[in-house]
Amino acid sequence: MFGTVAVSKKQLTNKSGVKVNQKILDRSSEILSRLKNIYGAPICELTHENAFQLLSATILSAQCTDARVNMVTPALFAEFPTAQKMAVADVARVEELVRSTGFYATKAKNLVGMARNVMERFNGEVPSEMEDLVTLPGVGRKTANVLRSVVFDLPGLPVDTHVGRLSRRLGLTKEEDPVKVEYELNAMFDPKDWGGFSLRLILHGRRVCDAKKPKCDVCELADICPSSEMPYGKLKVAPKTKKAK
């Protein structure tokens, strides 16, 4: 029924020990193929010119839309265009500039703290390794994976609310924790496809598979989606879980 991948066993076990049933592996391969046809080569919708700007924008995007972040960052980057400038910024001034993104006090503190760490520990260059990125204030695995996949062209699969919700609806995982979802999805795809899969799934979540009213009637994944035949009122809507950074 689906395009298969070159795995002869009924289960695939990746290096992290995550096992993937062959049926799910086949479905994930078909989903990726269709998403590539639908969305082509997607780009990150957060406006940025370099790693520092994308890292800053991603920190601001927590519980905020990309559109809102893109309205805020031009003024922010005009005043604090580099880690060097942000590291010596007055936190109160940064708060003023990012207020409309929500949780502005925490975000401003994290932005300045992140910049200081970049300057003091990484010679002014945003690091590319996961173990380094997650030590920065305001940076969790999701944010680190955004940087790795978008700026550094390294393997990284960011799991936001869209990726988590759609992965469960499509029957790729039952996990609620973003990190566990990430590990399960990593086991299904070639590392070179991790970032693109995430970006395409996010677009599909925004345009078609809405959290409350999914448009199953126009969804090009409906015939292979275990949730598509369920009435909207019964279609699984994930309970609130901790947000991935």
Backbone hydrogen bonds, N-H to C=O, Kabsch-Sander energy under -0.5 kcal/mol:
donor,donor_aa,acceptor,acceptor_aa,energy
7,V,5,V,-2.4
12,L,20,V,-2.3
14,N,12,L,-0.5
14,N,18,V,-1.9
17,G,14,N,-2.2
20,V,12,L,-2.5
22,Q,10,K,-3.3
25,L,21,N,-2.5
26,D,22,Q,-2.6
27,R,23,K,-2.0
28,S,24,I,-2.8
29,S,25,L,-1.9
30,E,26,D,-1.9
31,I,27,R,-2.6
32,L,28,S,-2.4
33,S,29,S,-2.1
34,R,30,E,-2.4
35,L,31,I,-2.7
36,K,32,L,-2.2
37,N,33,S,-1.6
38,I,34,R,-2.4
39,Y,35,L,-2.9
40,G,36,K,-1.7
47,T,45,E,-0.6
54,L,50,N,-2.2
55,L,51,A,-2.7
56,S,52,F,-2.4
57,A,53,Q,-2.7
58,T,54,L,-2.7
59,I,55,L,-2.0
60,L,56,S,-1.9
61,S,57,A,-1.2
62,A,59,I,-1.0
64,C,61,S,-2.0
69,V,65,T,-2.1
70,N,66,D,-2.7
71,M,67,A,-0.8
71,M,68,R,-0.7
72,V,68,R,-1.1
72,V,69,V,-0.8
73,T,69,V,-2.6
75,A,72,V,-0.5
76,L,72,V,-1.6
77,F,73,T,-3.4
78,A,74,P,-1.5
79,E,75,A,-1.4
80,F,76,L,-2.8
86,M,82,T,-2.5
87,A,83,A,-2.4
88,V,84,Q,-0.6
88,V,85,K,-0.8
89,A,86,M,-1.6
91,V,89,A,-0.6
93,R,90,D,-0.8
94,V,90,D,-1.9
95,E,91,V,-2.5
96,E,92,A,-1.7
97,L,93,R,-1.7
98,V,94,V,-1.9
99,R,95,E,-0.9
101,T,98,V,-2.2
102,G,99,R,-1.7
107,K,103,F,-2.4
108,A,104,Y,-2.7
109,K,105,A,-2.0
110,N,106,T,-2.4
111,L,107,K,-2.6
112,V,108,A,-2.2
113,G,109,K,-2.4
114,M,110,N,-3.1
115,A,111,L,-2.2
116,R,112,V,-2.3
117,N,113,G,-2.2
118,V,114,M,-2.4
119,M,115,A,-2.2
120,E,116,R,-2.9
121,R,117,N,-2.9
122,F,117,N,-0.7
122,F,118,V,-1.1
124,G,118,V,-2.4
125,E,122,F,-2.2
132,D,129,E,-0.8
133,L,129,E,-2.7
134,V,130,M,-2.3
135,T,132,D,-1.4
136,L,133,L,-1.8
139,V,136,L,-1.9
140,G,138,G,-0.6
140,G,245,K,-0.7
144,A,140,G,-2.4
145,N,141,R,-2.7
146,V,142,K,-1.9
147,L,143,T,-2.0
148,R,144,A,-2.5
149,S,145,N,-2.5
150,V,146,V,-2.5
151,V,147,L,-1.6
152,F,147,L,-1.8
154,L,148,R,-3.2
160,D,158,P,-0.7
164,G,160,D,-2.4
165,R,161,T,-2.4
166,L,162,H,-2.8
167,S,163,V,-2.0
168,R,164,G,-1.7
169,R,165,R,-2.3
170,L,166,L,-2.6
171,G,168,R,-1.2
172,L,167,S,-2.6
173,T,167,S,-1.1
181,V,177,D,-2.4
182,E,178,P,-2.4
183,Y,179,V,-2.2
184,E,180,K,-2.1
185,L,181,V,-2.6
186,N,182,E,-2.6
187,A,183,Y,-1.3
188,M,185,L,-1.4
189,F,185,L,-1.0
193,D,190,D,-2.8
194,W,190,D,-0.5
194,W,191,P,-1.1
197,F,193,D,-2.6
198,S,194,W,-2.0
199,L,195,G,-2.3
200,R,196,G,-2.4
201,L,197,F,-2.5
202,I,198,S,-2.3
203,L,199,L,-2.0
204,H,200,R,-2.4
205,G,201,L,-2.3
206,R,202,I,-2.0
207,R,203,L,-2.4
208,V,204,H,-2.5
209,C,204,H,-2.6
210,D,208,V,-1.8
215,K,208,V,-2.7
216,C,214,P,-1.5
218,V,215,K,-1.6
219,C,215,K,-0.6
219,C,216,C,-0.6
222,A,219,C,-1.2
224,I,221,L,-1.7
225,C,222,A,-1.1
227,S,169,R,-0.8
228,S,225,C,-1.4
230,M,227,S,-1.4
234,K,231,P,-2.0
235,L,231,P,-1.4
238,A,236,K,-0.6
